[in-house]
């Protein structure tokens, strides 16, 4: 039996997410990101395509490394303007019955107590369709926006994230016992105080007495997503993540990262099958190969090299405007995203000049898995990538809205279904069940968060 793949749509509550400059494309609806109907229409489209979830990215600052300022990012709409991802989830959940929602939230600057309540609230409102994409923030402007003089160091951000998750698990799993909510009108008892516990957390970064303010939701702990392929990021994913957004871009890098994360998960005492590994996918689909190629040419004509260089600068820490084009780009450890920093340096099969890097970045699809063609050709590549890398699915990125995802839903999904590679109907209720099987609503016993569960109080 063919392995069923998982599909998320990769989006952001902004004008320019990944395909920079394409907001200018005639008919692109990116400017409607402030319209609630944009999001409900997108959610209904994805549910029609039986997607697992909508994955919402986020940032907390402006990309200001390139040319040592924020002007390029603002002019080119490189993830600015950008609105809060959390607030578009409830209307989309109301407009759908099955689609999941993975929301990005950083552990670097805000406290865990309020965030835990927001996630529990969303899990209640969506009836168990919520995931949290755990990230650590790397933009210098983000640090300044939260009152710091500079970025927190890369590895320390992961130390903060470790404790942040410990606090969150204690609140979600250990504060309210199963059966704490009794709703006994006759005795006037809504919840049994003996079954609601303080967490009394005192650590290096956080002091949280508790208890959690929200009663348990269907999943209790949201599905834990993680996006980061640095050595520290992979170790973090192996310990905590249930779904991992892998960077790297090439088949070789994805195979290496996937194998490493699964090996580390096993070393942590986890079943490697309890992690789903995803890669980004940019697909241009046409009913004929000529149509697909024509779309690519139209899109490439509007693709902004300046925009993508601003984006890459924030992600890697490399300001390519400061280099001579004939210089060889060498790896230098930064406190930005180390996967982006390594992609054209130590992860490259050969040394690359800055000019070559700019040419690659300036080509639509130059940084990751990219396919142009008919539904059959796209499905062929998807099968190939899964077989060659061992990944479990893809985060499908928009180029123009809603055309990119509509083409994928109407043309590619039926071909994947015909090959037995993708679901034809939703069968599970919660997002965790969709990833791991019917009846698996809670964290598995081998996940570190499960260790905080309280044994039932005897009455």
C-alpha angles and dihedrals in degrees: 000000000000118000111255111231128216123232129199126176110231111218143148135208093247145079100256117033111155109328096068118203094018091105082086093060112116110256095015108140097202092118088064092070088109091057114090089213090063088064098043091049090050092048093051090049092052092047089051086055091049092238117174095228150332108251111208119200124202143186133198100207145026121273098254106156097088109086086354095274147070098247097099094048093049095045093047096040093239099178089318128131088044131168133203113283096209097066097060093056101077096055090046091049090051090051093052140042105203113020115112126218126216111193124195118228128166123230093201106084114012128066123256101230098071092038091054090055093048091052093047089049092052092046089053094046094047094042093239103324099121133112130179117220102210113212138164115222120244108174116109090218091056090057091050091048089060095049101265126130092222145354121296109247117270098247094041089055087061091048088055090047092053092056092040089059093045089056091046093050091049090053096044100037107022108035103065119037122217105269095027090121106069103158091206104174093178093059094033093239119136096170130012108243091207089063097049113080141194112238094208093200117181115171143145095280107017139041112193122163096180147155103201110252096217126074114234117289125210094273096025091199111044116236105280114233122181132191116196134096103187116117090261091043092053092050090050091049093048090056102039116011128099093181123026127199102212122209126197101092100217129088090241095051093045092050091049095047093045093051093046094050093049092048091050092047090055090049088054089056094256127131104248087218088068089074125074114202120209134186130200115257130197110191129178109194131191134173085240131026089244092055092050092049091049090054091050091053091049092048095045091054090063099036109122115228091186090052094051092046089054090049093047091048092058093044097047105024090236117127099203091188088071095059131083106247090235094053116110109242107236128193114260119176112242135172090245124083108321094196090059090045091053099044097086097024125040093004092051117099089228137014112277130208118231088246090059092048091052091049091051093046090047091057115086107247093016096130105050150359106336132172134176121190150067123329089262093051092048091049090049090056092046090053091047094050093049092049095045099044105029092231122148104221151326144269102222112214125212121236096177125005127270096349098073096054094035090056090048093048095045100038113021102035094058090051092050089048091049089055092049092246099118138038121268095200138016111253105167129072105211129046093242090054090052090056100040109018143283114306095024099112099139134057111282117251092253093059115100091233091062090066090074095061114122120231110238115273111241115236 
